[in-house]
Amino acid sequence: MLLKPTRRQSLAWLAATSLPAWAAPRKPAPGAAPPRLGITVPPLALRQRKLANGLQVVSLPTAGPGAGGTVSVQVWYRVGGKDDPPGRSGFAHLFEHLMFKRTKHMPDEMFDRLTEDVGGQNNAFTAEDMTAYQNEVPSNHLERILWAEAERMAHLQVDQAAFDSERKVVIEELRERVLADPYGRLFNALPGLAFERHPYRRPVIGSEADLNAATLDDVRRFHATYYRPDNAVLIVVGDVDPAQLDGWVDRHFGPLTAPTTPVPRVTEREPPRTQDAQASVTGPGVPLPAVALVWRGPPVTHADAPALDIAQALLSAGESSRLNQSLVYTARTAQAAGFSADLYADAGLLAAYAIAGSGQSLRKLESGLLGELHRLANGKVGYDEMDKVRTQLLTSVLLRRQTPQGLAQDIGMAMLQTGDAREADARIARLQAVRVADMQRALQQHVLNARRVTIDYSQGPAA
């Protein structure tokens, strides 16, 4: 996967290798059609409402062992790296840090006191299309968190000292995640090479020059422009009383007002690539060269999204994945290899990469990557292999649903990516419906028959 900046840690997506025995698919008879996994998951009993100020509220009261007397409160804003002001790449991510500073009625770092000091936790992340703030606390602290989230939505106050301090933190994160990693510059360069016009071409983590150019006035404008109730989704999952929750939401969020001006939206659409291209990227301290191939992919709402998820898993999920087995273990031409399908609201980025083994040429690596893509798209894919990776993906979803935090996260991703909270359920059905022919057709259409950019990465001056 491409690098995703977060506030304190990478956004963790759980993975596992098998479902319970009762859910395992039976092997088909010779010549029979591949079976559906047959996993029926009851739809989430979502409660949805919209306040007069435009705030969308999604709640899911849970009971039983999974609830555990805890509640997850998450606020997702429709603003991400693509919304960074011109010349201010990385600003949405920088602003995410500033939301943990002072407000009119809260001192700096009060969120840590309201969450961690009562046995809970808080975190946040910024991606291409969204910024999310996630809290998990004992359910008797629910109203405090609702008040605090409404408070920082309406009354954030950042002074120059706090701004300078958090900017240093973000720049250090950039240096650690991108500049200090021997291959960080390669992965950080891929969006700018895959996209020519869309703001997705600017990495979410930004650049040091742009971060240093940001001002306190930029902070105030950004908050007023995007951090408003009609641009947010409040998600509450866990041990809650629905009527009491509605009353608290009305009390703390209801009085907030939305500006009369519309929220700015990115309208740029990336034109189709008309020809293949090549690029070179260099970086200091690169022990072995690498090659990457990138294609523009479809948006996350495209019908082929589940098929591309399956293709990604077949190619690079785990030790037994096709690229790992072929290039790393059998041919020994690569030290590492992978494929990612990062699909966003407006478009997607598909990438294959390989880090060379000692003495191997980049053209041989490129040929090896393309060879495996062709074999997957045109060759035989066994039922067992297909069911294995589909099971891994479904297990990941089901494991997340074991906690209020994971349930709220799935709901938030569905809301921000598709506008429909019930897409959290629909994704499970769509993954089970993908067949080998669907996966192969998607791979042929979006990769093998599409124009690509080939990137050679080697030792040299910082690019």
Beta strands, then each sheet from edge to edge (+ up, - down):
strand 1: 47-50
strand 2: 56-61
strand 3: 70-77
strand 4: 121-126
strand 5: 131-138
strand 6: 232-238
strand 7: 277-283
strand 8: 290-297
strand 9: 334-343
strand 10: 348-356
strand 11: 453-459
sheet 1: 1+ 2- 6- 3+ 5- 4+
sheet 2: 7+ 11+ 8- 10+ 9-
end
